[in-house]
Amino acid sequence: MSGQLDDLSNSLFNGFVPAGWKVKAPQTLKQLVNWIDHFLHRHKQYNDWEQVEEPKVMWLSGLHTPESYLTALVQSACRAKGWPLDKSIMYTVVTKERNPAAIKKKLDFGCYIQGLYLEGARWNAEREVLDYQKPKELIEEMPLLQIIPVEANKLKLRNTIATPVYVTQDRRNAMGKGGVFDADLKTDRHNSHWILQGVALVLNTD
């Protein structure tokens, strides 16, 4: 048996994701059982995208390079509207909807995204702002978000904080990898409060 097969066998026996599989999939901290469920979900999204249509609600965790998809959304809007690419950005809106099946129509520009998890705070759905975490609830899934391309000089946000979105709960490593984009979340407190709380969004939980 080669060393590669030996490593594969040991990983499967111990319930870890083999190293050779990790390099061909999005970053993850999951153990093998949860990784397989994640893989099947990814496969279904890609298959439906190819066989049916682009998803009305995109599950960013299932994309190998989600930041590339988001960049493509901005580029597509720029081509259609004649905006200069270097002066166009995107912003986010948190919806009240949590069920992707309730979305019947894809956005003309931008997209709905699902599967973002909030750390360091909770989302107050009644007031639609960041709020203090409840006891023993360290992470919670967000409602669906809208990603909306816009010309930078036309975007005027108030009472929001640019919240970093990371691929995993490891967040950004020393090389700066792991960040995807910044989501705009409403707040009625000073931004420094949430920065000190370490508020962030992640695509993949353990």
Backbone bond lengths (Angstrom), bond angles and torsions (degrees), N, CA, C in turn:
res aa  C-N    CA-C-N  psi(-1)  N-CA   C-N-CA  omega(-1)  CA-C   N-CA-C  phi
1 M - - - 1.464 - - 1.531 109.16 -
2 S 1.316 115.75 133.78 1.470 120.07 179.43 1.526 110.16 -73.15
3 G 1.343 114.66 164.66 1.450 119.46 178.37 1.524 112.22 -62.32
4 Q 1.339 115.73 -34.55 1.463 119.93 179.77 1.529 111.09 -65.53
5 L 1.329 116.19 -44.60 1.460 119.88 178.25 1.523 111.24 -67.32
6 D 1.323 116.06 -34.21 1.460 119.77 178.41 1.530 110.70 -64.92
7 D 1.337 116.72 -42.44 1.463 120.82 176.90 1.526 111.10 -63.93
8 L 1.335 116.24 -39.89 1.460 120.82 178.36 1.525 110.55 -62.11
9 S 1.322 115.72 -46.89 1.460 120.72 -179.50 1.524 111.75 -61.43
10 N 1.334 116.84 -44.64 1.465 120.91 -179.83 1.529 111.50 -64.53
11 S 1.330 116.55 -40.15 1.460 120.27 179.51 1.523 111.14 -63.64
12 L 1.331 116.37 -45.93 1.462 119.86 -179.59 1.526 111.21 -65.38
13 F 1.307 116.40 -39.47 1.463 120.74 -179.85 1.528 111.08 -63.82
14 N 1.343 116.31 -38.62 1.467 120.95 -176.46 1.532 113.43 -91.45
15 G 1.330 117.17 0.46 1.461 120.43 176.85 1.504 114.85 79.36
16 F 1.362 116.91 24.26 1.455 120.87 178.26 1.529 109.98 -105.11
17 V 1.324 115.88 156.50 1.457 120.17 175.88 1.523 108.92 -77.40
18 P 1.334 119.30 122.26 1.473 120.89 179.57 1.523 111.91 -57.47
19 A 1.320 115.62 143.49 1.470 120.79 -177.57 1.523 111.86 -57.92
20 G 1.339 116.60 -37.34 1.458 120.31 -179.50 1.524 112.93 -65.98
21 W 1.312 116.94 -25.89 1.459 120.87 177.14 1.521 110.98 -80.06
22 K 1.335 116.36 -36.56 1.460 120.75 -176.52 1.525 112.35 -61.13
23 V 1.332 116.37 -37.59 1.467 119.11 -175.82 1.521 112.00 -70.78
24 K 1.332 117.42 -14.52 1.467 121.01 -179.22 1.524 111.53 -106.39
25 A 1.323 117.60 15.89 1.456 122.01 -177.84 1.523 109.46 -141.45
26 P 1.331 117.32 164.97 1.476 119.70 177.13 1.519 111.45 -59.74
27 Q 1.333 115.69 157.58 1.462 121.09 177.62 1.528 109.60 -56.83
28 T 1.309 116.53 142.20 1.455 120.26 179.74 1.520 110.82 -156.43
29 L 1.318 115.59 154.52 1.462 122.30 172.10 1.524 110.38 -111.75
30 K 1.325 116.89 6.61 1.455 121.81 -173.94 1.521 112.19 -70.87
31 Q 1.331 115.24 149.28 1.453 121.38 169.02 1.528 108.29 -78.79
32 L 1.317 116.29 171.67 1.458 121.37 -169.30 1.525 113.66 -57.28
33 V 1.332 117.86 -45.32 1.472 120.31 -176.14 1.523 110.67 -60.64
34 N 1.323 116.91 -49.62 1.462 119.97 179.53 1.521 111.64 -68.70
35 W 1.324 116.69 -31.15 1.464 120.76 178.44 1.525 110.61 -64.77
36 I 1.337 116.96 -38.81 1.465 120.84 179.24 1.529 110.12 -63.93
37 D 1.342 117.32 -43.17 1.466 120.23 176.64 1.526 110.52 -60.78
38 H 1.325 115.89 -41.38 1.463 121.40 178.32 1.532 110.26 -63.40
39 F 1.328 116.26 -41.56 1.468 121.07 179.48 1.531 110.85 -62.18
40 L 1.328 117.37 -44.47 1.460 121.21 -179.11 1.531 111.12 -64.56
41 H 1.329 115.87 -37.88 1.459 120.33 176.68 1.528 110.38 -65.00
42 R 1.328 116.65 -42.48 1.467 121.00 177.04 1.519 111.06 -60.36
43 H 1.331 115.69 -45.95 1.462 120.64 -178.97 1.527 110.87 -59.85
44 K 1.320 117.07 -42.61 1.463 120.50 -179.76 1.521 111.04 -63.71
45 Q 1.347 117.18 -42.40 1.455 118.81 -179.92 1.523 111.29 -63.72
46 Y 1.325 117.40 -45.39 1.465 120.25 178.64 1.531 111.18 -63.55
47 N 1.328 116.65 -42.22 1.461 120.51 -178.45 1.528 110.98 -64.46
48 D 1.334 116.72 -44.99 1.464 120.17 178.24 1.523 110.94 -63.95
49 W 1.323 116.38 -37.46 1.462 121.37 178.63 1.529 110.57 -61.61
50 E 1.322 115.78 -42.40 1.470 119.95 -179.11 1.520 112.36 -75.40
51 Q 1.332 117.36 -43.34 1.456 121.40 -172.31 1.529 113.97 -86.47
52 V 1.336 117.18 -26.95 1.468 119.96 -174.31 1.532 110.73 -116.04
53 E 1.326 117.22 -74.24 1.458 122.17 -178.26 1.522 109.39 -168.25
54 E 1.314 115.73 168.14 1.457 119.59 173.66 1.525 108.67 -61.98
55 P 1.321 118.41 135.51 1.473 120.14 -176.80 1.527 112.64 -56.93
56 K 1.337 115.22 139.48 1.470 119.45 174.94 1.527 110.25 -68.73
57 V 1.332 115.09 -31.33 1.464 121.59 176.57 1.529 107.37 -126.01
58 M 1.316 116.67 115.16 1.462 120.36 -175.84 1.528 110.87 -86.67
59 W 1.324 115.04 131.67 1.464 122.10 174.09 1.523 106.53 -93.53
60 L 1.331 116.40 96.94 1.466 120.99 -173.02 1.518 112.39 -62.04
61 S 1.322 117.39 -30.76 1.461 120.55 -179.23 1.520 111.93 -61.08
62 G 1.333 116.93 -23.46 1.460 120.52 -179.01 1.510 114.44 -84.93
63 L 1.325 118.20 -0.99 1.459 121.80 179.53 1.521 110.15 -99.03
64 H 1.322 115.51 139.44 1.467 119.66 -179.06 1.533 110.72 -66.38
65 T 1.325 116.34 -41.24 1.465 121.07 178.19 1.531 108.38 -129.83
66 P 1.328 117.54 80.41 1.465 120.57 -176.35 1.521 113.70 -59.99
67 E 1.335 116.74 -30.42 1.467 119.05 -179.86 1.528 111.42 -64.13
68 S 1.320 117.44 -30.67 1.472 120.54 178.16 1.522 110.93 -68.04
69 Y 1.321 116.31 -38.60 1.466 120.29 177.66 1.524 110.28 -63.23
70 L 1.329 117.20 -43.09 1.462 120.86 -179.51 1.525 111.23 -65.99
71 T 1.331 116.43 -38.77 1.461 120.18 176.29 1.517 110.77 -62.02
72 A 1.339 116.30 -39.75 1.468 121.05 179.01 1.525 111.56 -63.70
73 L 1.336 117.81 -33.32 1.461 120.79 177.64 1.524 110.43 -63.20
74 V 1.330 116.42 -43.51 1.462 120.45 179.03 1.529 109.78 -66.21
75 Q 1.319 117.32 -42.83 1.467 121.00 179.87 1.525 111.05 -61.47
76 S 1.323 116.46 -41.14 1.467 120.86 180.00 1.526 111.05 -63.30
77 A 1.324 116.85 -42.51 1.466 120.54 178.44 1.527 110.77 -65.24
78 C 1.337 115.99 -39.35 1.470 120.06 179.71 1.522 111.52 -62.69
79 R 1.318 116.79 -42.61 1.472 120.25 179.56 1.525 110.72 -64.32
80 A 1.327 116.65 -42.33 1.459 120.52 -176.37 1.526 112.45 -71.97
81 K 1.320 117.42 -34.47 1.459 121.44 -174.34 1.524 113.83 -104.25
82 G 1.339 116.89 -5.16 1.452 119.78 179.33 1.513 114.14 74.25
83 W 1.325 116.66 26.36 1.464 120.34 178.39 1.528 109.95 -82.13
84 P 1.335 117.64 148.17 1.470 119.69 171.67 1.526 109.61 -71.64
85 L 1.316 116.63 128.45 1.455 121.01 -175.07 1.521 112.15 -61.53
86 D 1.336 116.82 -39.19 1.463 119.48 -176.38 1.524 113.19 -73.42
87 K 1.334 117.49 -5.43 1.463 121.19 178.47 1.526 111.08 -119.91
88 S 1.310 116.09 20.91 1.460 121.09 -179.69 1.526 109.53 -120.70
89 I 1.307 116.14 141.66 1.456 122.38 -178.22 1.529 108.57 -137.57
90 M 1.302 116.59 -168.05 1.456 120.15 175.02 1.525 108.69 -137.07
91 Y 1.328 115.08 153.87 1.456 119.66 173.49 1.520 108.84 -133.36
92 T 1.315 116.62 169.69 1.459 120.04 -174.89 1.523 110.95 -123.03
93 V 1.320 114.12 150.07 1.461 122.64 175.25 1.521 107.37 -129.44
94 V 1.324 116.92 127.36 1.463 120.81 177.03 1.526 108.25 -83.38
95 T 1.315 117.78 122.75 1.458 121.35 179.25 1.530 109.99 -87.14
96 K 1.315 116.16 177.83 1.455 121.44 175.38 1.528 111.39 -94.88
97 E 1.312 116.26 -5.35 1.470 120.97 -174.85 1.525 111.00 -88.87
98 R 1.325 115.36 136.72 1.464 120.58 177.32 1.530 112.42 -114.32
99 N 1.298 117.59 -13.46 1.464 121.47 -176.32 1.526 110.40 -101.16
100 P 1.333 118.75 111.00 1.469 120.51 -179.71 1.527 113.14 -58.59
101 A 1.324 117.30 -29.93 1.470 120.47 -178.50 1.527 112.01 -66.94
102 A 1.327 117.20 -17.93 1.467 120.38 -179.88 1.527 112.02 -76.96
103 I 1.326 117.30 -14.52 1.470 121.21 179.19 1.526 108.54 -85.19
104 K 1.314 116.47 112.50 1.466 121.65 -174.79 1.524 113.27 -99.24
105 K 1.316 117.47 -13.59 1.465 120.03 -176.66 1.520 109.82 -137.73
106 K 1.310 115.26 131.88 1.459 120.89 177.36 1.527 109.24 -72.12
107 L 1.326 115.98 145.95 1.461 120.41 175.92 1.526 110.18 -63.62
108 D 1.330 116.86 143.06 1.469 120.28 177.92 1.523 110.68 -62.45
109 F 1.322 116.31 -40.40 1.461 121.84 176.68 1.523 108.27 -135.61
110 G 1.318 115.80 135.73 1.452 119.81 -173.81 1.520 110.72 88.64
111 C 1.330 116.44 -161.48 1.458 119.20 -178.49 1.520 110.54 -163.22
112 Y 1.322 114.96 164.71 1.458 122.07 166.38 1.527 107.37 -89.54
113 I 1.326 116.89 144.07 1.458 119.67 174.82 1.527 109.59 -129.68
114 Q 1.309 114.40 149.18 1.465 120.82 -179.75 1.526 109.59 -127.66
115 G 1.333 114.76 166.68 1.455 119.87 171.88 1.513 115.21 82.84
116 L 1.341 117.92 28.59 1.463 120.34 174.42 1.528 108.56 -98.76
117 Y 1.339 115.56 138.12 1.461 121.45 -177.38 1.526 109.69 -117.47
118 L 1.324 114.88 134.38 1.456 121.81 -175.24 1.523 110.66 -97.11
119 E 1.348 115.90 130.12 1.464 122.44 175.62 1.525 109.26 -118.69
120 G 1.333 116.41 146.22 1.457 120.90 175.81 1.516 114.17 85.74
121 A 1.323 117.44 -2.96 1.460 122.77 178.99 1.526 107.01 -166.74
122 R 1.320 115.72 176.24 1.456 119.94 171.09 1.524 108.06 -126.74
123 W 1.328 116.36 162.80 1.451 120.38 179.14 1.520 108.54 -98.75
124 N 1.328 116.06 118.05 1.454 122.11 178.11 1.524 108.08 -83.11
125 A 1.323 116.82 102.04 1.460 121.16 -173.86 1.522 112.49 -68.85
126 E 1.329 116.61 -28.70 1.461 119.42 -179.59 1.536 111.04 -71.00
127 R 1.318 116.12 -44.39 1.464 120.74 -178.23 1.518 112.51 -94.90
128 E 1.347 116.54 -11.26 1.464 123.52 179.40 1.523 112.39 56.87
129 V 1.341 114.66 49.42 1.462 121.67 176.63 1.523 108.80 -144.44
130 L 1.336 115.75 165.42 1.456 120.68 171.12 1.523 109.54 -65.92
131 D 1.325 115.72 146.34 1.455 120.31 -178.30 1.522 108.59 -145.82
132 Y 1.345 115.97 170.16 1.455 120.41 178.53 1.528 111.03 -64.92
133 Q 1.327 115.33 145.86 1.456 120.16 176.65 1.525 111.07 -66.93
134 K 1.325 115.29 150.66 1.452 120.58 172.43 1.531 108.49 -82.83
135 P 1.330 117.93 154.17 1.470 120.20 -179.08 1.528 112.16 -54.55
136 K 1.327 115.94 132.60 1.466 124.66 175.30 1.532 113.58 68.52
137 E 1.315 117.59 8.66 1.460 120.63 175.80 1.532 107.80 -110.24
138 L 1.330 115.37 92.62 1.464 120.84 -172.53 1.521 113.25 -86.53
139 I 1.317 116.20 -18.76 1.464 119.64 -177.59 1.520 108.46 -150.63
140 E 1.324 116.59 142.95 1.464 119.71 178.97 1.521 109.70 -143.45
141 E 1.330 115.56 150.17 1.456 120.05 178.85 1.521 110.32 -79.45
142 M 1.315 115.65 136.30 1.458 121.52 179.66 1.526 110.97 -81.68
143 P 1.339 116.65 158.77 1.470 119.33 167.61 1.526 109.38 -64.06
144 L 1.326 116.34 175.39 1.457 120.07 176.24 1.527 109.83 -62.68
145 L 1.320 115.23 143.32 1.467 121.22 176.39 1.522 109.44 -112.27
146 Q 1.320 116.05 148.49 1.451 121.48 170.09 1.525 109.01 -99.64
147 I 1.324 115.68 133.33 1.462 121.77 171.05 1.525 106.69 -102.77
148 I 1.331 116.96 121.52 1.461 120.52 -172.72 1.529 110.22 -125.68
149 P 1.344 118.16 117.03 1.469 120.49 175.23 1.532 110.38 -70.93
150 V 1.331 116.19 146.95 1.464 120.28 -178.80 1.525 109.01 -158.07
151 E 1.325 116.11 154.63 1.465 119.67 170.50 1.524 108.53 -71.79
152 A 1.313 116.48 133.05 1.460 121.43 -172.41 1.523 112.59 -57.76
153 N 1.326 117.84 -38.30 1.467 119.83 -176.70 1.526 113.32 -73.88
154 K 1.323 117.16 -8.14 1.465 120.67 178.49 1.527 112.63 -102.08
155 L 1.315 116.70 -1.51 1.462 120.47 -177.79 1.520 110.36 -93.59
156 K 1.321 116.12 117.64 1.457 122.09 177.79 1.535 108.33 -125.26
157 L 1.314 116.13 98.58 1.461 120.73 -178.93 1.526 110.04 -100.10
158 R 1.322 115.73 139.74 1.456 121.02 176.78 1.525 109.45 -130.59
159 N 1.312 114.65 145.55 1.469 120.88 177.03 1.528 111.78 54.81
160 T 1.315 115.58 44.01 1.465 120.73 175.46 1.527 108.69 -130.86
161 I 1.313 114.80 159.55 1.461 120.58 174.56 1.523 108.69 -125.65
162 A 1.311 116.13 134.19 1.467 121.21 176.20 1.524 107.91 -74.07
163 T 1.316 115.21 105.09 1.465 121.81 -173.41 1.521 109.67 -99.06
164 P 1.331 118.63 120.13 1.472 119.65 -178.36 1.521 111.86 -65.59
165 V 1.324 115.01 141.05 1.464 122.36 176.08 1.518 107.71 -111.69
166 Y 1.340 116.31 123.94 1.453 121.91 -178.55 1.523 110.15 -114.06
167 V 1.326 115.44 159.30 1.465 120.20 179.67 1.526 110.42 -71.02
168 T 1.330 117.16 -44.91 1.463 120.79 -178.66 1.519 110.40 -131.01
169 Q 1.329 115.88 175.16 1.456 120.96 178.77 1.526 112.66 -72.16
170 D 1.324 117.88 -7.24 1.460 120.79 170.66 1.529 111.30 -69.64
171 R 1.342 114.85 -15.92 1.460 122.60 -178.42 1.533 110.81 61.53
172 R 1.318 117.98 -140.25 1.465 121.03 -176.96 1.523 109.54 -92.79
173 N 1.332 115.95 132.54 1.462 118.39 -179.86 1.527 110.81 -85.86
174 A 1.321 116.05 -176.01 1.461 120.83 -176.37 1.523 112.71 -64.03
175 M 1.327 117.15 -22.77 1.462 121.29 178.92 1.526 112.07 -87.74
176 G 1.327 116.27 0.40 1.460 119.45 178.60 1.507 114.50 84.05
177 K 1.326 118.43 7.55 1.461 121.03 -179.61 1.530 109.86 -90.04
178 G 1.308 114.89 152.24 1.457 119.29 178.11 1.510 113.55 118.25
179 G 1.333 117.52 -20.09 1.455 120.59 178.17 1.516 111.53 -82.79
180 V 1.325 117.12 144.99 1.465 121.91 -179.18 1.525 110.88 -112.31
181 F 1.327 116.77 -57.94 1.461 121.52 177.50 1.528 107.84 -164.76
182 D 1.324 117.19 -179.28 1.459 122.25 175.41 1.520 109.18 -110.94
183 A 1.331 116.57 128.06 1.459 121.70 178.09 1.522 109.36 -97.81
184 D 1.320 116.93 141.27 1.463 122.18 179.99 1.528 108.87 -91.95
185 L 1.332 116.65 108.90 1.464 121.85 -179.67 1.524 109.85 -111.96
186 K 1.313 116.24 136.36 1.460 120.64 -179.10 1.522 110.86 -72.33
187 T 1.333 114.90 145.91 1.456 120.92 178.91 1.512 109.92 -147.81
188 D 1.341 116.27 147.68 1.457 119.82 173.76 1.527 110.51 -111.02
189 R 1.334 115.39 14.97 1.461 121.33 175.02 1.529 108.91 -119.63
190 H 1.327 115.33 165.39 1.460 119.22 179.87 1.526 109.28 -65.20
191 N 1.326 116.07 142.06 1.467 120.82 -177.02 1.522 113.04 -57.46
192 S 1.341 116.43 -33.34 1.464 119.31 -178.07 1.525 111.76 -61.56
193 H 1.329 116.61 -29.65 1.471 119.91 178.15 1.526 110.26 -59.84
194 W 1.329 116.40 -46.93 1.468 120.36 -176.81 1.521 111.15 -74.98
195 I 1.317 117.04 -30.39 1.475 119.48 176.07 1.520 109.86 -63.24
196 L 1.351 116.41 -43.76 1.459 120.44 178.11 1.527 111.95 -66.51
197 Q 1.323 117.02 -27.21 1.464 121.76 177.39 1.529 111.85 -77.68
198 G 1.332 116.36 -10.17 1.459 120.07 -179.28 1.515 112.96 71.10
199 V 1.329 116.49 34.81 1.469 120.08 -177.85 1.528 110.35 -65.29
200 A 1.322 115.39 133.87 1.465 121.79 178.94 1.515 108.75 -159.82
201 L 1.319 114.64 163.18 1.460 122.23 173.15 1.514 109.00 -112.93
202 V 1.329 117.21 145.09 1.471 120.92 176.92 1.519 109.43 -130.18
203 L 1.325 114.93 151.25 1.464 121.26 178.56 1.517 112.00 -86.97
204 N 1.332 116.47 -32.53 1.457 120.68 -175.58 1.508 110.76 -125.65
205 T 1.313 116.86 126.17 1.456 121.45 171.98 1.522 108.50 -101.97
206 D 1.328 116.53 170.39 1.452 120.02 179.68 1.518 111.67 -65.41
